[in-house]
């Protein structure tokens, strides 16, 4: 897909904006994913590496604390939470093979009706 090819320019733009206004309020970005086909796993791994360089990737519990107004100590980078929708089987592989390697916890939204086996 074209989306994974625009990651590097998008992240460059984010860094550029940050350098223009370095005293901005700390923000929280939420990256939402669905199904990631196996042929894009390497690209997703690269995306995660780029995210770790630009953001402080937080856990779902950290996001809950941030939304409740509790301060999260970090390296002054904006925060980022990774989420997955719909319980695709690729989500399990991504969590096992890529997120675990990066020691990242993500939030998974699973639709029980979609996950039922007939």
N, C-alpha and C positions, 0 to 999 in steps of 0.2 A: 504494500500500500504506500501511497504517497506520504501519508502522515509521518512515518518513521524517517523519511528523508529530510523533513523540515526541522527535525529536533535540534541539530547543531546550529542552524541560523537563528532559531527561536531562542535558544539558550544564550547565544551571543548577544542578541537584542536585549535580553533580560539583564545581562551583565553590564551592557552599555547604559541602560536606563539607571541601574544601580549606581554606576560611577558618576552620572550626572547629578543624582540626588541621593548621596550616601547617608543622609540623616533621616531617611524615611522611617515611618513607624513600622515595627516588625509586623509582618503579615503571615497569613497561613494560606498556602496553596493546597488544593486537594486535586490530585490526579486520579481520574476515574478510568478504569480499563474494563473491557469486556473479554472477549475471546482473543487470545494471541496465538496465531497458528505456529506450529513448531518451526517452520522455516524462518520465523521472525524472532526466535528466542535470542539469537546473538545480538540483534539490533536492540531488543529490549534490555539485555544485559548492559549494552553500551549506554542506553538511555539512563538506566539506574546509576551507572558510574558518573555520568554527567550531572544527574540530579544531586548526588552526594557531594559533588564539588561546588555546586551552586547553592544548595539548601541544606538545612538541618532536617534530615528525614526523621520524623517522629512516629511514635507508636499510636494506636488508637486511644489508649489511656492518656497519653500526653495531649492529644487533640481535645479530648474531653476536658482536661484541666485548663487548656488554653481558652476554650470556649466558655468555661466557667469563670474566667478572669484570674485564674491562678498563674503566677509567673512561672515560666519554664526557662531554666538556665541553659544557654547555648552559646555558640561562638559568634553571636550577633548576626547570623545569617537569617533570612526569612525561613519560616518553618514549612514543611511539606509533608502531607499524608498521602499514602498510596491506598487506593481502594479498587475493588473488583466487583462487578455486578453479575448477577444471574447464575453463578455457580457452574460455569463451563469447566469441562475436564482439564482444559489447558491451564486453568487457574491453579490447580493442584500441582501440576508440573512446574509452573513458574515459581510457586512458593517453595517447592522442594529443591529445585535446581538453581534458581537465581536469587530469590529473596533470602533464602537461608545462607547462601554464600556471602551475601552482603550484610548479614545479621540485621535484616529489616523485617519488622512486623507490619502487616497490612490489614486493612479492614475488608472482610469479604461479606457481601450481601448475597444470600442464597434464597432463591424462591423454592420452598419445599415442593410445591406442586410440579415445578419443572424438573426437580431432582428425583422425583418418584420413579421407580422402575415398574413398568407395567406388569 
